[in-house]
Amino acid sequence: MSGHSKWASIKHKKAAADSKRGKIFTKIIRELAVAARSGGGDPDANPRLRKAISDAKAVNMPADNIKRAILKGTGQLEGTTYEEMTYEGYGPGGVAIFIEVLTDNKNRTVSEIRHLFTKHGGNMGESGCVSWMFQRKGYIVVEKSQAEEDTLLEIILEAGAEDMGEDGSNYEIFTTPDAYEDVVEALKAKDIEIDTSNLAYIPQNYVKLEGKQAQQTLNLMEVLEEHDDAQNVWANFDIDEEEITKFSS
């Protein structure tokens, strides 16, 4: 929808301009370790690890860093053990927020996340209070300059994608979790460059925000994203693009 933006696309645009490489490295290193611990250290047999390695290479993480993180995950090197948690809550205007974290101290993390919600006009809720509003989907962004719409649509539907939409200069592709890798590989096989891709929590409906509530929500989302333990933050709001100015400046 022209002139509007949702959190998935705002997040994507922000990540593209994010210069805080150290924080990005930290999040990916944690994901590498947890992926290796849960599914083994062989990326050919572990899709989650394969994705984490791809993300690491995309930000030019040194190969030694990747290898050490995987070895720590499999227990071949000593390292911190991270626990996977999800937190849920509401932002200004009743926006639903769903957070994935990797933490070595869940008591500390839940306290800090709750404080961020409260400080920025939201409130943390009980498990399950908003998760039902989101669906787990593969989310792939391709710049429009990479392919004609009809050509791209044919490729992704043949590979098992569910839907495709537009977001300014990009196409947004949605898949089931099972079809996600097949669609990514189909695009790569056609030499179509993928701007970003991940397994996301996509809202089933959106809350339209304006003015103060829009800025409060953007501020809350930013501080949640910046938290060291937060791997991904998802929300169901839709705002006018001019409301993003302060957030992206």
N, C-alpha and C positions, 0 to 999 in steps of 0.2 A: 504494500500500500504506500504510494508515494507521499512523502512528507511525514511519514510516521516511522518509528523504529521500535523493535522489541529487544529484550535483553540479550538474546542469543546473537543478534547482529551487532548490538552495541559492544558486547564483550569481544566479538571477533575483531571489530575495528580497533578497539583499544589495545588488544593483544598485538595487533600488527604494528602498532607504534610504541609498544612498551620497551623501554630501554633497560629495565631492571633485570638484567640477565642473571645475576646471582640468585634472585628469588625464583626465577623460572627454573634454573638448574636445580635448586633445592626441591621444588615440587616434583620435577621429573625423576630425580634420584630416589625420592621416596616411592614413587610409583614403580620404578624399575625393581626396587627391592621387594615391594609387596607383591608385584606380579610374579617375580621369580619364586618367592616363598609359596604362593598359592598354587602356581601352575608349573613349577619347574624352570630350570635355567635354559632350556632349549627353545629358542623363539619359533622354530618350525612347528613345534607341538604346542605352543602357548600363544594364542592370538593376542592376549592382553600384553604379554611381554613384547611381542612383535610390534605392537602399536607404540609402546613406551620407547622402544629403541628407535623407531621412526621419528617420534617426537624429539628425542634427544639429538638425533642427527640433524633435524631441521633447525635447531638452535645452535648447531656447531659445537655440541658437547664433545670434549675429547674422548677418544675410544677407551682410554684407561679409566676414566670416570665411569663410563657405562659398564665396563667389565667389573670394576670393584663393587658397584651397586648391586649387580646381579649376583656376584659371589657372596655378598653380605646377605642377600635375600635367601640364597640356598643354604646358608650356614657354613660355607667354606671359608669365609672370613668373619671375624667378629664385627658386630654392628648393632645399632639400635633396632629394636623390634617395634614396628608401627602397627597400630590397630585401626581397622576401617570402621568408621562411624558415619551416621547421617543425622543431621539436625534439621528441624523444621520450625517455621514460624511465620509471622505476619509483619509486613512493612507498613508504612503509611498508606492510607486508603484501602487497607485490607488486602494488599498484594501478598500472594503466597510465595514463600521462599523456601527452597530445598537445598541443603548444603551437604556435600560429600567431603569428609576430612580423613586424613591419615595422621594419627597422633601417638605419641609415646607416653602421654599422660592425659587420659580422658577427663579427669576431674578438673584439671587446669583448663583444658580446651573448652569444656561446656560452660565453665564460669566466664571465660573471656568472650565467647560467642554470645552468651546471654547479655553481658554488659554492652556489647556493640549494638545488639538489637534495641535495648532500652535507651541507650544514649542517642540513637538516631531515629526515635519515634516509632519503633516497632516493638514486638514482643515475641519471645521464644515460646513455642508451643510444645505439646506432647507429641510423641512419636505417632505418626499416622494422621496428624491433623491436616496436612496439605498434600501429602505424597499422592493421594488418590487423584489429585488434579493434574498430575503429570504422567506422561507415557515415555517409557524408555525407547529411544529411537537412535538410529544412525543419522548423523547430521554432517553434511558435506557441503562446502562452499566452493564454487567454481566461478571465476571472473567471466563475465559475458564475452570478453575478447577471446576466450579460449575456444569457443565453439558456437555454432548456430543453435538456436533454441531447439528446433526440430531434430537436429542431429544428436544433440545432447540427450534429449528426452528419449529418443529411440535406444541409445546406448544404455541408459540407466534402467529403463523399464525392462529391457531384455535381460539385464543382469539381476533384476529382482527388486528394484526400487519401488517405493509406494507412491511418491509424489514429488513434484518440483515446483518451487515458487520463485519469486523475484525479490531482491532487496537492493534497490539502487543499481549499482554496476555489477552485481553478483547474482548468480543463481544459487538457491538453497535447495539441496536435495535431501529427502527424508527416506529412510529405509527401516525395515525391521532390524533388530539386533543381529539376527541370523544372516541377513542378506548384506549387512554392512561391508564386510570384507570383499565380498564378490563384486559389489558396485565400485568400491575403491580400485580393485584390480582391473576391472573393465575400463575404467577411465584412464588408468596408467597405460594399459595396453594400447589405447588410442592416442597416447602422448598428450592427453589433456591434463594440464597442471592443476592440482588441487590446492586451493588457498589454505583451507583448514578442514580438518575432519575429526570427529570424535563420536563416542557414544554419549548421547545427551539425554536430559530429561526435558521433554518438550511439553509445554502447557497445553491443555485441551481447551482452555478459554483464557481471555485476557481482560485485565482491568485497565481502563483508560485513565491516565494520570495527567494533571495539568498543574502549572504554577508551583506553589510551595511543596505540595505532596510529591510532585515529579522530582524536584531537586533533592528533597529529603530521601527519597527512595534511591536515587542515583548515588547519593553520598553513602547510604547504608550499604548498597551493593559494592561500592568501591572498597570500603573498609573491610567488608567480609572477604572479598576476593584477595585483599592484601594480607589477610591473616596467614601466618606461616603454615598452619595446619590445614587450611582450606584448599582442597584440590579443585573443586568445581562448585559454583553457586548458580542456581537456576531460579528464575522468577517469572511470573505471569502478567507483566505489565506491558502496556503499549503507550508510547508518548510521542508528542510532536518533536521533530528533529531539532527545532530551535532550543528545546529544553536541555539538549545534550551539551550545549556550548561550554558551560562551566566544567562539566565532567571530563570532556575531552581536551580541554585547554592545558 
